[in-house]
Amino acid sequence: MSFIATPQSLHFDAPLPLQSGASIRGYDLTYETYGELNATRSNAVLICHALNASHHVAGVYEAQARSEGWWDNMVGPGKPVDTHRFFVIGVNNLGSCFGSTGPMHVNPETGQVYGADFPVVTVEDWVNAQARLLDALGIEQLAAVMGGSLGGMQALSWTLQYPERMRHAVVVASAPNLTAENIAFNEVARRAIVTDPDFHGGHFYAHGVVPARGLRIARMIGQQKQDALLPLAAMILAALAAKANPDAAMGVLMGGQGLAADRQLSFSRDAEREADRIGFQIMSAGGYDTSGMVAFFKRLQSANKVYGELPAFLSSHPLTGERIADIQSRIRETPLRQRADAIEFHLAKARARVLQDGSTTGLRDTRITFESQLNQPQRQQQVAAQYGLSFLALKQGDLAAARSWLDKARASMKPKEGVFSSAPASDGGAMFAGLDLEIKLAPGQPKEVAQQALEDAEQAVNRYPLSRALARQYADAMISAGRYDDATRYLRDQVRQYREDPKLHDLLAKAYSQQGKIALQHMALAESYVLAGALPAAVDQLNLARKAGDVSFYDQSVIDAREREIRERQRQDKELEEKVK
């Protein structure tokens, strides 16, 4: 049975000199004590905590479930450190986040939270602070100092700093210094924390945030470091057991490896659960339908039924059914928020309806659908129908009707006079601008209209810099206006940023053609064919480029290198096809 523990705190006004040359004053030390101090004050045992522990060594907190101290199996009545015999002290070190003064506390010198300004403290500094606490408690000599890991380092330091104030030292799983491997692991963990955008140079408390992502990565690294020691420990135990029983030795070895694998898998499953939780939070905060996560996992579950799913204890991910149940539970606990479709959705839907069937019958049915949609009470439906009729007229070559319907769609999106309403999140401006440019760049337009299209395209690109469609139309407008040099410069820059857009390569080839740069034209077309998956056609374009009269030595080198890459890809594709057969 565990006993009730009660934290205490002592304030120290006198400055504590630190190993760094700095000092700290006006600090608090939080501690707990267990058992009774005898009359001679000779039965005190100091237990030093490790990196991630605290002063709460043993016992439980009143009315708090699962609050056992980190060494509760060692300290208490009748336990190895018997509190019937010893007066046990657990102290929270300076710089910790469990009560003693640390970075989250106010600096008395400035009146602001310490943050990154908290001084560097060492094991020696912690031991000196513990000695001051013992002075305050009237304890001149300890019966023993105990600790594991970083706590063991403190126990060792006690033997060097205050040998006369202690009779025994119990050092568990510790060493006087870190190995190069430990230093490397710790440095990687530190870098994960300090590079987190929420770290803010160590002053994250002032910003009301915590570098949670960096801390998660650091914990993962620490877990991996621990797991790496398990197979080594198993090998040592197996070597010892081999003298008595070879079969037992093999069992120990395999058991150690299995335990290491299980710990790694368990941690990875926890990491995946954390990823699901964060993903759900991001989707919910962004206004997205979180039920989409359920639909995704159900599709994954269906695929697993075909190919099979590993047992839970062998998988690095939680079972798909478990993930579905977890997300469904989170959805039930989240208030329902309906989000209206953006106008761009309705405009894109109308555009797709025109493109899906270009036959005479298909276009007639599309017109009928749009005309019926004009009578819908929702403004978005009416605007989408007007936009669709404009695009339909453009496809049929009726530029006047296309212009008329587009103007009506734009006018319908404007708020009605005398009606108070909040501005929509989006007004479909980018798509309206794109269709407007399509109409002005259509065959049959006067030259002055094409020039106006160029000016409008430049304004649209500046207003909507992320629109890929407008960027392509801007390039097309420059070509139509005869500004070939400007077009090629712009398109080369676009191609460097968006290599996977075949339309950009087509436009670049068109611009090169107008400039009379035949080799470069075929090289640009080759890239477009590669992106379309037409590798033989791409090779043909490279051969045409190689034979062009204006091909340079540099171009020849580029062509040769690119052809080798394409042929290697063809070879790999052929091998894959043969494997499938």
Buried (B, 14 or more C-beta within 10 A) or exposed (E): EBBEBEBEEBEBEEEBEBEEEBEBEBBBBBBBBBBEBEEEBBBBBBBBBBEEBBBBBBBBBEEEEEBBBBBBEBBBEEBEBBBEBBBBBBBBBBBBEBBBBBBEBEBEEEEEBBBBEBBEBEBBBBBBBBBBBBEEBEBEBBBBBBBBBBBBBBBBBBBEBBEEBBEEBBBEEBEEEEEEEEEEBBEEBEBBBEEBEBBBEBBBBEEEEEBEBBBBBBBBBBBEBEBEEBBEEBBEBBEEBBEEEEEEBEEBBEBBBEBBBBBBBBBBBBBBBEEBEEEBEEBBEEEBBBEEBBEEBEEBBEEBEEEEBEEEEEBEBBBBBBBBBBBBEBBEEEEEEEEEEBBBBBBBEBBEBBEEEEEEEBBEEBBEEBEEBBEEEEEBBBBBBBBBBBBBBBBEEBBEBBBBBBBBBBEBBEEEEEEEEEEBEEBBBBBBBBBBBBBBBBEEBEEEBBBBBBEBBBEBBEEBEEBEBBBBBBBBBBBBBBBBEBBBEBBBEBBEEEEEBBBBBBBBBBBBBBBEBBBBBBBBBBBBBBBEEBBEBBBBBBEBBBEBEEBEEEBEEBBEEBBEEBEEEBEEEEEEEEEEE
